[in-house]
Amino acid sequence: MALALYAPGLGYYANHSRKFGKLPSSGSDFVTAPEMTPLFGQALAVQVKDALRATGTSEIWEFGAGSGALADQLLGALGTSIARYTIVDLSGTLLERQREALAGYGDKVRWVSELPERFSGVVLGNEVLDAMPVKLLARKSGLWHERGLIAGLAWEDRPTDSRPPVEIEGSHDYLTETHLQAEAFIRTLADRLEQGAAFFIDYGFPEHEYYHSQRHMGTLMCHRGHMADTDPLADLGVKDITAHVNFTGIALAAQDAGLGVLGYTSQARFLINCGLVAMLEQASLSERIAGQRLLAEHEMGELFKVIALHKGAFWDAQGFSQGDRTDRL
């Protein structure tokens, strides 16, 4: 998964394909919330401004900034509240698009390839955790195996001592993922963040739903041309590969490393708390339609979740003022 997505010159995020767009006719593979409507960034800006104030910081750090649409929306909405906007991205081709999109902000925006040893500010990651490589575990005839690749790009399952973080009910065959890299990323973030907060928006579930006995085929998915499939070995390097996020694992990794959990809720509830409904009332018809996709349960509203972490004093973050689900993690 790491090679297929990030290998220099070959991986999906290292080539020049379009990736982000509303329709297949644009040559894109999928659409993210900032690409749908700028109202997403404007609503998120309400929470970011609240976080900057509460943490006494003035810098935003965005991981995996995509086309730069979210950065543009936040910079436009927050203005002088931000002293600097730093993008951490591994994709050279996407960096080119970001620099073009954000050229008007001058030196206020900068790019780095990794986090410094120490930093402060508000961290953002929209659809970042799902693109971090996972390990596949398969239970067959009651025995657990790690699923990997052999010569000729074929699957092979080998017995392993690795297990999912919870016991899977039943004795049926079962395929799932563990998220060692995403959890390691959170621990690194905790180690280096001196003061601030982090907000991650992604599709996924709490642990008891993620490892439900009926979810026996796992969550690994591929995206190309706005179509989804479950074969990551086909068309290597020219389609996205993702897995849903285990938000309980993210929260536990954060707490073990010294970060607190500010809140956890659905994307719909988070955006409503940040004032999206009022924004929709003033929006054009096309923007209202796009905004409804952010909120609707059968679209992004329920499948996508928001988890917020903090270093420093806890405060009542606006995005979780109603409908916080931290107790369900």
C-alpha positions in Angstrom: 0.0 0.0 0.0 2.9 2.4 0.8 4.6 1.7 -2.5 1.4 1.9 -4.5 0.5 5.3 -3.0 3.8 7.0 -2.4 6.7 5.4 -4.4 8.5 8.3 -6.1 7.4 8.8 -9.7 5.2 5.7 -9.6 2.8 5.8 -6.6 -0.7 7.3 -6.9 0.2 10.4 -4.9 3.5 10.8 -6.8 2.1 10.9 -10.3 0.4 13.7 -12.2 -3.2 12.3 -12.4 -6.0 14.8 -11.5 -7.3 12.9 -8.3 -9.6 15.6 -6.9 -12.7 16.8 -8.7 -16.5 16.8 -8.7 -17.1 14.7 -11.8 -15.3 11.8 -13.7 -15.3 14.0 -16.8 -12.7 16.2 -15.1 -10.3 13.2 -15.1 -10.5 13.0 -11.3 -11.0 10.0 -9.1 -12.9 11.3 -6.1 -14.2 14.4 -4.4 -13.5 15.7 -0.9 -15.6 18.1 1.1 -13.5 21.2 0.4 -13.8 20.5 -3.4 -17.6 20.2 -3.0 -18.3 23.6 -1.5 -16.3 26.4 0.2 -18.9 26.3 3.0 -17.0 23.3 4.4 -13.9 25.4 5.0 -15.9 28.4 6.2 -17.6 26.2 8.9 -14.4 24.5 9.9 -12.8 28.0 10.2 -15.3 28.7 13.1 -13.8 25.8 15.1 -10.2 26.6 14.1 -10.6 30.2 15.3 -12.0 28.9 18.5 -9.0 26.5 18.8 -6.4 29.2 18.1 -7.9 31.4 20.8 -8.2 28.6 23.3 -4.6 27.4 22.8 -3.0 30.8 22.5 -1.4 29.9 19.1 -1.5 31.5 15.7 -0.3 28.9 13.2 -2.2 26.2 11.3 -0.5 22.9 10.2 -2.3 21.0 7.5 -1.4 17.4 6.6 -2.1 16.3 3.1 -3.5 19.5 1.7 -4.7 18.0 -1.6 -5.5 20.6 -4.2 -5.1 23.4 -1.6 -8.8 24.1 -1.6 -9.2 23.8 2.2 -6.2 26.0 2.9 -7.6 28.6 0.6 -11.0 28.6 2.3 -9.4 28.8 5.8 -7.0 31.5 4.9 -9.7 33.6 3.4 -12.1 33.1 6.3 -9.5 33.6 9.1 -7.4 36.4 7.7 -5.2 38.0 10.4 -6.1 35.3 12.9 -3.4 33.2 11.3 0.3 34.2 11.4 1.4 31.3 9.2 -0.1 28.3 7.4 2.2 25.3 7.1 1.4 22.4 4.8 3.0 19.0 5.4 2.7 17.0 2.2 4.7 14.2 0.6 3.3 14.6 -2.9 5.4 16.7 -5.2 2.8 16.9 -7.9 0.1 18.1 -5.4 2.6 20.6 -4.1 2.6 22.2 -7.5 -1.2 22.6 -7.5 -1.1 23.9 -3.9 1.5 26.5 -4.7 -0.5 27.7 -7.7 -3.8 27.9 -5.7 -2.2 29.7 -2.8 0.2 32.0 -4.5 -1.9 35.0 -3.5 -1.0 34.5 0.2 2.7 35.0 -0.4 5.0 34.0 2.5 2.2 33.4 4.8 2.0 29.9 3.4 5.0 27.5 3.5 5.6 23.8 2.8 7.6 21.3 4.7 8.1 17.5 4.2 8.0 16.6 7.9 7.2 18.0 11.3 9.9 19.9 13.2 11.0 18.5 16.5 8.9 21.0 18.4 6.0 23.1 17.2 2.7 24.7 18.4 -0.6 25.5 16.6 -3.7 23.9 15.3 -3.2 20.7 13.2 -5.7 19.7 10.5 -6.1 16.5 8.5 -9.0 16.0 6.2 -9.0 12.5 4.7 -5.4 11.9 5.7 -5.6 9.0 8.2 -7.5 6.7 5.7 -4.5 6.9 3.3 -2.0 5.6 5.8 -0.9 2.0 5.0 -2.6 -0.7 7.1 -1.8 -4.3 7.9 -4.3 -7.0 6.7 -5.2 -9.8 9.1 -7.3 -12.7 8.0 -8.9 -15.4 10.2 -9.2 -18.6 8.3 -10.5 -21.8 9.9 -10.1 -20.2 13.3 -6.5 -19.2 12.8 -5.1 -15.7 12.3 -2.9 -14.9 9.3 -1.1 -11.8 8.0 -2.0 -11.2 4.4 0.9 -10.0 2.2 2.2 -10.2 -1.3 4.5 -12.7 -3.0 6.2 -12.7 -6.4 3.7 -12.0 -9.3 1.6 -9.8 -7.1 -0.5 -12.5 -5.6 -1.8 -12.7 -2.0 -0.4 -15.1 0.5 -1.6 -15.6 4.1 1.0 -16.6 6.7 0.3 -17.5 10.3 0.9 -14.6 12.7 0.7 -13.7 16.4 -0.8 -10.4 15.4 -4.4 -9.9 16.4 -7.1 -7.2 16.0 -7.3 -5.0 19.2 -10.6 -6.7 20.2 -11.9 -10.3 20.0 -14.0 -11.0 16.9 -17.1 -12.9 17.8 -17.8 -16.1 16.0 -15.5 -18.6 14.2 -16.3 -17.6 10.6 -13.5 -16.4 8.2 -12.8 -12.8 8.7 -10.7 -10.1 7.0 -9.8 -6.8 8.7 -7.1 -4.2 9.1 -4.9 -2.8 11.9 -3.6 0.8 11.8 -0.1 0.7 13.1 1.2 3.6 11.0 -1.7 5.9 11.7 -1.4 5.3 15.4 2.4 5.8 15.2 1.7 9.1 13.4 -0.5 10.2 16.3 2.2 9.3 18.8 4.8 11.3 16.9 2.4 14.3 16.8 1.9 14.0 20.5 5.6 14.0 21.1 6.3 17.1 19.1 3.2 19.3 19.7 4.0 21.6 22.6 0.8 23.5 22.7 -2.3 23.3 20.5 -5.0 21.1 19.1 -5.5 18.6 16.2 -8.6 17.9 14.2 -8.9 14.9 11.9 -11.9 14.4 9.6 -12.3 11.0 7.9 -14.6 8.1 7.3 -14.5 5.4 9.9 -16.0 3.9 13.1 -15.3 3.4 16.8 -13.7 0.1 17.6 -16.8 -1.9 18.5 -18.3 -1.0 15.1 -15.1 -1.4 13.1 -14.5 -4.9 14.3 -18.1 -6.0 14.3 -18.5 -9.7 13.5 -20.6 -8.9 10.4 -17.9 -6.6 8.9 -16.1 -9.8 7.8 -14.6 -8.4 4.5 -12.8 -5.5 6.1 -12.9 -1.9 4.8 -10.0 -1.7 2.3 -11.3 0.1 -0.8 -9.9 1.6 -4.0 -11.1 4.7 -5.9 -10.7 5.6 -9.6 -12.9 7.7 -11.9 -15.4 8.1 -9.1 -15.9 4.4 -8.9 -15.0 2.1 -6.0 -13.6 -1.4 -6.1 -11.9 -3.9 -3.7 -8.9 -5.0 -5.7 -5.8 -3.1 -4.6 -3.6 -5.3 -6.8 -5.2 -4.1 -10.1 -4.0 -0.9 -11.7 -1.3 -0.3 -9.2 -0.3 3.4 -8.9 -3.2 4.8 -10.9 -5.9 4.5 -8.2 -6.3 5.4 -4.6 -6.2 2.8 -1.8 -7.8 3.5 1.5 -9.1 1.9 4.7 -11.7 3.3 7.1 -10.3 4.7 10.4 -10.6 3.0 13.8 -11.2 6.1 15.8 -10.9 4.3 19.1 -7.3 3.3 18.2 -6.5 6.9 17.3 -7.9 8.2 20.6 -6.0 5.5 22.7 -2.8 6.2 20.9 -3.2 9.9 21.6 -4.0 9.5 25.2 -1.1 7.0 25.8 1.2 9.6 24.2 0.0 12.6 26.3 -2.8 14.1 24.2 -6.3 14.6 25.5 -9.5 14.0 23.5 -11.5 17.2 23.0 -14.3 15.5 21.3 -15.6 13.0 18.7 -18.7 13.2 16.7 -20.2 12.9 13.2 -19.2 15.3 10.5 -22.9 16.5 10.3 -23.1 17.3 14.0 -19.7 19.0 13.9 -20.6 21.2 11.0 -24.0 22.1 12.4 -22.3 23.1 15.7 -20.0 25.3 13.7 -22.9 27.2 12.0 -23.2 25.5 8.6 -27.0 25.5 8.7 -27.1 29.3 9.0 -24.5 29.5 6.2 -26.7 27.4 4.0 -29.6 29.7 4.5 -27.6 32.5 2.8 -26.1 30.4 0.1 -27.1 29.9 -3.5 -29.2 26.8 -4.6 -26.1 25.0 -5.9 -24.2 25.6 -2.7 -27.2 24.4 -0.6 -27.3 21.2 -2.6 -23.5 20.7 -2.1 -23.8 21.6 1.6 -26.6 19.0 2.1 -24.2 16.3 1.0 -21.9 17.2 3.9 -24.8 16.7 6.3 -27.0 13.9 4.9 -26.7 10.6 6.6 -26.6 8.7 3.3 -23.8 10.9 2.0 -21.0 12.2 4.2 -22.8 13.3 7.3 -22.7 10.1 9.3 -20.0 8.0 7.7 -17.5 10.8 8.2 -16.4 11.6 11.8 -14.4 14.3 13.5 -12.0 13.6 16.3 -10.1 16.4 18.1 -7.1 16.1 20.3 -5.3 18.7 22.5 -2.1 19.5 24.2 -2.6 21.9 27.1 -5.8 22.8 29.0 -9.1 21.3 27.9 -11.8 23.6 26.7 -15.4 23.1 25.4 -14.7 23.1 21.7 -17.5 24.6 19.6 -17.7 21.7 17.1 -18.6 19.2 19.9 -21.0 21.5 21.9 -23.9 19.1 21.0 -23.8 15.4 20.1 -20.4 14.6 21.4 -19.8 10.8 21.1 -16.5 10.5 23.0 -18.1 8.1 25.4 -18.7 5.7 22.5 -15.1 5.3 21.5 
